Amino acid sequence: MPLKVILADDHPLVLVGGALALRNAHIDVVGEAKAADELLAMLVERPCDVVITDFLMPSDRQDDGFALIETIVKEYPQLALVVLTMINRPAALQSMLNRGVRGIVDKRAPMDELATAARAVADGETYLSETLLDILNEADDASEAMPGAPLSPRETEVIRMFVNGMSLQQIADREGKSVKTISRQKRDAMRKLGVDHDSLLGEYARDHGLV
């Protein structure tokens, strides 16, 4: 059975382009809504697996995007909800996830990413566009990357691969991340360890059995 998706956005170009990208990926778009009220009415009548909705849409009943999210999550807990947005504030993105959103797609990303997000959340995964994931990671790292703080699991793995001879590009390719993300994780790990040269990472790696 093909994945069934309802897509909602008040911008016609996004709605048409998004629906076309989903259908080209063999995903069944069972509904297209232009407003929050239309989306909620559609959910009553049309069974689906995933809802992809713009964060801010015109509505007579919803005060803001968070109210729409809360309504969908409460009334349709079995659905996987993806938010399409241009918001890039870490606190707002985290608040969406905390309210039950399973995926957040950057509106500036290619439309093809909607299909990737839909399939990921339908499989129970959490999906974020790489740009938004970087923003959340940077916010986390800014609060954690203090000298003496413990390395996160991802930082430890980056250091392990680096000291064992992999380049940042090779690590990025293996992890499916950008070189920028891997470089930042390596830099933050070095800050926590209090080292300022790559050669000193070898001592940490030997002490912790990473080589």
HELIX and SHEET records of a PDB file:
HELIX    1   1 PRO A   12  ASN A   24  1                                  13    
HELIX    2   2 ALA A   36  GLU A   45  1                                  10    
HELIX    3   3 GLY A   65  GLU A   75  1                                  11    
HELIX    4   4 PRO A   90  ASN A   98  1                                   9    
HELIX    5   5 GLU A  113  ALA A  122  1                                  10    
HELIX    6   6 GLU A  130  GLU A  144  1                                  15    
HELIX    7   7 PRO A  153  VAL A  163  1                                  11    
HELIX    8   8 LEU A  168  GLU A  175  1                                   8    
HELIX    9   9 VAL A  179  LEU A  193  1                                  15    
HELIX   10  10 ASP A  198  ASP A  207  1                                  10    
SHEET    1   A 6 ASP A  28  ALA A  33  0                                        
SHEET    2   A 6 LYS A   4  ALA A   8  1                                        
SHEET    3   A 6 VAL A  50  ASP A  54  1                                        
SHEET    4   A 6 ALA A  80  THR A  85  1                                        
SHEET    5   A 6 GLY A 103  ASP A 106  1                                        
SHEET    6   A 6 TYR A 127  LEU A 128  1                                        
END                                                                             
